[in-house]
């Protein structure tokens, strides 16, 4: 790795030690990476991505690299959990066992690794033959790191240190019921403290941060916690050679310095970001791509020779408007596909069958639910209000994970919308306390998971002032008691909502969001989407 100032003596000793390793040698590294799997162990309905095809591709890339004399490292930027019911119902067991079969070397712990109790994460580590890394998650009680902070690999004569880091937003967007005993500390502070210790003990040739923090172009992270670009700019130059990221779920392809390549598409060239001498890369999401970076290490100089995002059986639209593969078809690995098929069939059996229908799309796309009121939110809240007899209800937009399309609706569709198993809760609250609560939750801006979705509630918010609050069309009365439905995640403080769980009048039920929505479809189908259109 390139060197950083700790003290003049340490710099001198370290530099001499490292240069002696490489003065007359040239070494090569092929770095492979994916991120944000989100339960996609199986290919979609069109045959795109899937871990079996990914294994075929990675096996080929590894073999080519070894034949060329390269060291090979395979990393994941985290968020293996949550997104597809067949995976969610089995706690992502097929995903972690699939990654083990593919041969991952390490992964960053993502925020969605905390969607389940911590015991589930422990079990997932037992299913896996590679380490889960995060250096900036600490146990509040002991003050020690809660998970393995780093791993040092020796690959074909190269010593490679890999440090894991997790977004500090996990403290806000993770389930408070599961992460209450964890402290998510600043990645820059933690890395600045840890990297010199690794350097002194191991003298690695290359140091990589595998992160789940997000790539935000030119460090414009908005309301999110600072991500990879901010960290690269704030670390001493050369402390981290490469960042393999996740969380923002995008292909990190740049057209020029601090300008994203908005025209990138499967099969096209991709140049990763570089900040303060550190390369930053991310491979979109779901295993749609495998990122491949080839590096040359000569002396102390690390050079990126080639980079590509290789599509895994992705389709694109040609000039005639027809779908065609973006690259050569990748035959799924038979052994892995057979192993995963058992899980796919087991999961599918649990969610098969029609439970209702809707006449047109109920909008739940990520780029809508975090920006504007949507009809699916009204259906969800109506279901939760019905469950607890509420006057009105709210949820955060980030809790809606998919749309429901026109036609027959299955339990699988419900679980894609609601993968988190949140319980339905309610609070009986006076108008005065309710106004103060709404003053906070109505202030969350668009482009955030906290963005408020609501039903049977209206208000004005101008110049950061809340006014004209109405419940069911009637002005709020400060002395009247209202019942508000809300899921357990938001009630516990998730997405930065004020915590309600210890307030008088708060009740948590055993009904889950998925159960309530399933029941609502069963009792009210066929639904007319227009009946739930936002005003």
FENGI-V556849 format. One record per residue. RES is the residue in one small letter. OMEGA is omega as a letter, one per 20 degrees, with the letter a starting at -180 (* if undefined). NEAR is the number of other ideal C-beta (glycine too) atoms within 10 Angstrom. D_CENTER is the distance of its C-alpha to the mean C-alpha in Angstrom with 2 decimals. Layout:
<<RES;OMEGA;NEAR;D_CENTER> <RES;OMEGA;NEAR;D_CENTER>>
This chain:
<<x;r;25;28.45> <x;a;18;30.00> <x;a;18;31.38> <x;a;18;31.09> <x;r;12;33.65> <x;r;17;33.76> <x;a;9;37.53> <x;a;8;40.09> <x;a;8;41.19> <x;r;15;37.77> <x;a;13;37.01> <x;a;11;40.34> <x;a;13;39.96> <x;a;18;36.40> <x;r;13;37.26> <x;a;9;40.39> <x;a;12;38.66> <x;a;20;35.91> <x;r;12;38.35> <x;r;10;40.64> <x;a;17;38.01> <x;a;16;37.71> <x;a;10;40.89> <x;a;8;42.19> <x;r;10;39.14> <x;r;12;36.42> <x;a;20;33.32> <x;r;18;30.43> <x;r;25;26.79> <x;a;23;24.65> <x;r;26;20.97> <x;a;25;18.69> <x;r;26;14.90> <x;r;32;11.89> <x;r;33;8.09> <x;r;27;5.22> <x;r;32;8.19> <x;r;23;7.41> <x;a;25;11.07> <x;r;24;12.76> <x;a;30;15.41> <x;r;23;18.05> <x;r;21;18.97> <x;a;13;18.94> <x;r;5;22.32> <x;a;10;23.25> <x;a;13;22.76> <x;r;20;19.87> <x;a;26;17.58> <x;a;25;17.53> <x;a;29;17.75> <x;r;26;21.55> <x;r;23;21.88> <x;r;29;19.29> <x;r;23;21.57> <x;a;20;24.61> <x;a;25;23.25> <x;r;23;22.08> <x;r;14;25.40> <x;a;12;27.27> <x;r;17;25.49> <x;a;18;26.10> <x;r;11;29.71> <x;a;13;30.34> <x;r;21;29.04> <x;r;13;31.21> <x;r;8;34.17> <x;r;10;33.81> <x;a;11;33.90> <x;r;21;30.30> <x;a;23;28.23> <x;r;21;24.96> <x;a;26;21.57> <x;a;22;18.45> <x;r;28;15.09> <x;r;29;11.43> <x;r;32;8.67> <x;a;31;6.90> <x;r;25;4.61> <x;a;28;7.94> <x;q;26;8.42> <x;r;21;8.87> <x;a;22;9.98> <x;a;25;13.46> <x;a;23;16.29> <x;r;23;18.06> <x;a;27;15.28> <x;a;24;14.47> <x;r;20;18.22> <x;r;17;18.53> <x;r;18;15.73> <x;r;31;14.21> <x;r;17;17.51> <x;a;26;18.01> <x;a;28;14.71> <x;r;26;15.51> <x;r;20;19.15> <x;r;31;18.46> <x;r;26;16.69> <x;r;13;19.72> <x;r;17;22.07> <x;r;25;20.59> <x;r;15;21.14> <x;r;22;18.02> <x;a;20;19.29> <x;r;23;16.37> <x;r;32;12.62> <x;r;30;10.71> <x;a;28;9.66> <x;a;30;6.07> <x;a;27;6.27> <x;r;26;6.02> <x;r;29;8.78> <x;r;25;10.81> <x;r;23;10.95> <x;r;20;14.23> <x;a;13;17.17> <x;r;14;17.17> <x;r;9;19.77> <x;r;17;17.37> <x;r;20;15.24> <x;r;10;18.69> <x;r;16;19.66> <x;r;20;16.71> <x;r;17;17.87> <x;r;8;21.32> <x;a;16;20.35> <x;r;19;19.09> <x;r;14;21.46> <x;a;19;19.24> <x;r;18;18.09> <x;a;22;14.83> <x;r;27;15.05> <x;a;30;14.55> <x;a;25;17.60> <x;r;28;16.79> <x;a;25;16.32> <x;r;20;19.87> <x;a;13;21.86> <x;a;11;23.62> <x;a;10;26.72> <x;a;9;27.38> <x;a;8;25.81> <x;r;8;24.64> <x;a;18;21.29> <x;a;21;19.65> <x;r;20;18.22> <x;a;15;19.47> <x;a;21;19.19> <x;r;26;20.13> <x;r;16;21.92> <x;a;15;24.81> <x;r;16;25.50> <x;a;12;28.86> <x;r;17;28.65> <x;r;14;31.87> <x;r;11;33.36> <x;r;21;30.34> <x;a;18;28.90> <x;r;23;25.19> <x;r;24;23.39> <x;r;25;19.60> <x;r;28;18.10> <x;r;30;14.66> <x;a;33;12.98> <x;a;31;10.23> <x;r;27;9.70> <x;r;19;12.65> <x;r;23;11.08> <x;r;25;10.07> <x;a;21;13.81> <x;a;20;13.69> <x;r;24;10.74> <x;a;24;10.90> <x;a;22;13.82> <x;r;20;16.91> <x;a;16;18.87> <x;a;18;16.99> <x;a;21;16.23> <x;a;12;19.58> <x;a;12;21.02> <x;r;21;18.39> <x;a;15;18.65> <x;a;23;15.86> <x;a;18;18.12> <x;a;15;18.23> <x;a;28;16.97> <x;r;18;20.02> <x;a;11;22.45> <x;a;20;21.19> <x;r;25;21.16> <x;r;17;24.54> <x;a;11;25.92> <x;a;19;24.55> <x;r;25;25.01> <x;r;18;28.81> <x;r;12;29.16> <x;r;20;27.49> <x;a;21;29.69> <x;a;13;32.79> <x;a;10;32.27> <x;a;15;31.01> <x;a;17;31.85> <x;r;22;28.97> <x;a;23;29.60> <x;r;24;26.01> <x;a;26;23.24> <x;r;27;19.57> <x;r;30;16.56> <x;a;29;13.47> <x;r;34;10.75> <x;a;31;7.21> <x;r;33;8.69> <x;r;23;8.65> <x;r;27;11.83> <x;a;19;14.14> <x;r;16;17.45> <x;r;13;20.38> <x;r;17;18.40> <x;a;11;18.31> <x;r;19;15.30> <x;a;8;16.98> <x;r;14;16.00> <x;r;20;12.71> <x;r;22;13.24> <x;a;20;14.72> <x;a;27;12.75> <x;a;33;14.08> <x;r;26;17.09> <x;a;19;18.32> <x;a;27;18.17> <x;a;24;20.03> <x;a;15;22.60> <x;r;17;23.23> <x;r;22;23.70> <x;a;17;27.16> <x;r;15;27.48> <x;r;18;27.17> <x;r;27;25.42> <x;a;29;22.31> <x;a;22;23.12> <x;r;29;19.77> <x;r;29;16.11> <x;a;31;13.69> <x;r;33;10.30> <x;r;33;6.70> <x;r;30;4.10> <x;r;23;6.90> <x;r;19;6.98> <x;r;20;10.70> <x;r;22;13.62> <x;r;27;15.00> <x;a;22;18.62> <x;r;17;21.25> <x;r;12;24.65> <x;a;8;26.13> <x;r;9;25.49> <x;r;13;22.80> <x;a;11;22.85> <x;r;17;20.16> <x;a;16;21.58> <x;a;7;21.08> <x;r;8;23.16> <x;r;19;21.06> <x;a;14;21.05> <x;r;20;20.90> <x;a;14;23.81> <x;r;15;24.33> <x;a;10;24.50> <x;r;20;21.63> <x;a;17;22.26> <x;r;22;19.50> <x;r;24;19.65> <x;a;15;22.01> <x;r;22;22.43> <x;r;15;25.21> <x;a;15;25.81> <x;r;24;22.26> <x;r;23;20.59> <x;a;23;16.92> <x;r;29;15.15> <x;a;31;11.96> <x;r;29;12.26> <x;a;23;10.51> <x;r;23;8.64> <x;a;21;10.04> <x;r;28;12.68> <x;a;24;14.49> <x;r;26;15.65> <x;r;23;16.65> <x;a;24;17.06> <x;r;22;20.52> <x;r;20;22.04> <x;a;17;25.65> <x;r;22;27.01> <x;r;14;30.58> <x;r;21;31.54> <x;a;14;35.15> <x;r;13;36.50> <x;a;16;33.89> <x;r;10;32.66> <x;a;21;29.31> <x;r;10;29.27> <x;a;16;26.69> <x;a;11;28.83> <x;r;9;26.59> <x;r;19;23.05> <x;r;16;21.72> <x;a;25;18.81> <x;a;24;20.44> <x;r;24;19.64> <x;r;28;19.57> <x;r;25;22.08> <x;r;18;20.69> <x;r;15;23.28> <x;a;15;24.39> <x;r;10;27.22> <x;a;9;30.50> <x;r;5;33.28> <x;r;6;34.85> <x;r;6;31.74> <x;a;9;31.23> <x;r;9;28.15> <x;r;9;28.42> <x;r;16;26.39> <x;r;18;25.02> <x;r;14;26.38> <x;r;10;28.32> <x;r;9;27.45> <x;a;21;25.82> <x;r;12;27.47> <x;r;23;25.17> <x;a;23;26.19> <x;a;11;28.58> <x;a;11;28.23> <x;r;23;24.46> <x;r;20;24.66> <x;r;11;27.38> <x;a;17;25.48> <x;a;25;22.38> <x;r;13;24.77> <x;r;10;25.92> <x;a;21;22.51> <x;a;19;22.11> <x;r;10;25.58> <x;r;14;25.16> <x;a;23;22.06> <x;a;14;23.73> <x;a;10;26.86> <x;a;13;25.22> <x;a;18;24.08> <x;r;10;26.91> <x;r;9;29.35> <x;r;14;29.78> <x;r;19;29.41> <x;r;22;30.22> <x;r;14;30.18> <x;a;24;29.55> <x;r;13;31.57> <x;a;13;28.91> <x;r;15;25.21> <x;a;25;23.40> <x;r;20;20.86> <x;a;22;17.25> <x;a;15;15.51> <x;a;15;12.67> <x;r;8;15.15> <x;a;17;17.77> <x;r;25;16.66> <x;a;21;15.47> <x;a;15;18.75> <x;r;14;21.58> <x;a;18;23.07> <x;a;23;22.58> <x;r;24;24.73> <x;r;24;22.17> <x;r;28;21.54> <x;r;22;25.33> <x;a;24;25.51> <x;a;30;22.86> <x;r;25;24.63> <x;r;22;27.99> <x;a;27;27.07> <x;r;27;26.05> <x;r;22;29.16> <x;a;17;31.27> <x;a;23;29.95> <x;r;19;31.19> <x;a;9;33.83> <x;r;23;32.19> <x;r;19;33.71> <x;a;19;30.45> <x;r;28;26.72> <x;r;24;23.48> <x;r;25;19.71> <x;a;26;16.83> <x;a;25;15.59> <x;r;20;11.90> <x;r;24;13.10> <x;a;25;14.23> <x;r;18;11.90> <x;r;20;14.57> <x;r;19;18.17> <x;a;26;21.31> <x;a;13;23.76> <x;r;12;27.54> <x;a;13;29.50> <x;r;14;29.19> <x;r;24;26.28> <x;r;18;25.24> <x;r;20;23.53> <x;r;18;20.74> <x;r;25;20.28> <x;a;27;20.18> <x;r;24;17.58> <x;r;21;15.23> <x;a;22;15.75> <x;a;25;15.63> <x;a;25;13.57> <x;r;22;13.54> <x;r;17;17.31> <x;r;25;18.04> <x;r;20;21.79> <x;r;26;23.98> <x;r;24;25.74> <x;r;24;28.33> <x;r;24;30.39> <x;a;15;33.99> <x;r;21;34.24> <x;r;17;37.03> <x;a;17;36.92> <x;r;13;37.17> <x;r;16;34.21> <x;r;23;32.23> <x;a;16;33.00> <x;r;13;31.76> <x;a;19;28.48> <x;r;20;28.05> <x;r;16;28.93> <x;a;13;25.64> <x;r;20;23.23> <x;a;16;24.87> <x;a;13;24.27> <x;a;20;20.49> <x;r;11;20.21> <x;a;11;18.73> <x;r;13;15.49> <x;r;19;13.75> <x;a;21;12.16> <x;a;21;15.44> <x;a;20;17.65> <x;r;24;20.37> <x;a;23;21.32> <x;a;20;24.78> <x;a;23;27.77> <x;r;19;31.47> <x;r;22;30.84> <x;a;13;31.81> <x;r;17;32.19> <x;r;11;32.73> <x;a;15;30.91> <x;a;8;32.79> <x;r;5;33.06> <x;r;7;30.50> <x;r;9;32.94> <x;r;17;32.46> <x;r;10;35.46> <x;r;11;36.91> <x;r;18;34.72> <x;r;14;35.78> <x;a;20;35.03> <x;r;11;36.08> <x;a;8;37.94> <x;a;9;40.01> <x;a;9;39.82> <x;r;18;38.26> <x;a;13;40.97> <x;a;10;40.43> <x;a;7;42.40> <x;r;14;41.08> <x;a;14;38.49> <x;r;20;35.56> <x;a;18;33.10> <x;r;26;29.46> <x;a;29;26.87> <x;a;26;23.33> <x;a;26;20.68> <x;r;22;20.43> <x;r;26;17.01> <x;r;25;18.43> <x;a;26;21.80> <x;r;21;20.56> <x;r;18;19.26> <x;a;25;15.63> <x;r;22;14.45> <x;r;18;17.63> <x;r;23;20.07> <x;a;13;23.39> <x;a;13;23.74> <x;a;21;26.18> <x;a;14;26.39> <x;r;6;29.51> <x;r;14;31.27> <x;r;9;34.46> <x;r;15;34.07> <x;r;16;30.52> <x;r;12;30.19> <x;a;16;27.37> <x;r;16;28.11> <x;r;7;27.21> <x;r;16;26.18> <x;r;18;22.50> <x;r;26;20.88> <x;r;21;20.86> <x;a;19;24.47> <x;a;26;25.60> <x;r;27;24.24> <x;a;21;25.72> <x;a;17;28.99> <x;r;22;29.11> <x;a;23;28.96> <x;a;12;31.56> <x;a;10;33.86> <x;a;16;33.55> <x;j;14;33.16> <x;r;12;33.81> <x;r;21;31.66> <x;a;12;32.49> <x;a;18;29.52> <x;r;9;31.99> <x;a;12;32.82> <x;a;20;29.39> <x;r;12;29.28> <x;r;13;28.49> <x;*;5;31.68>>
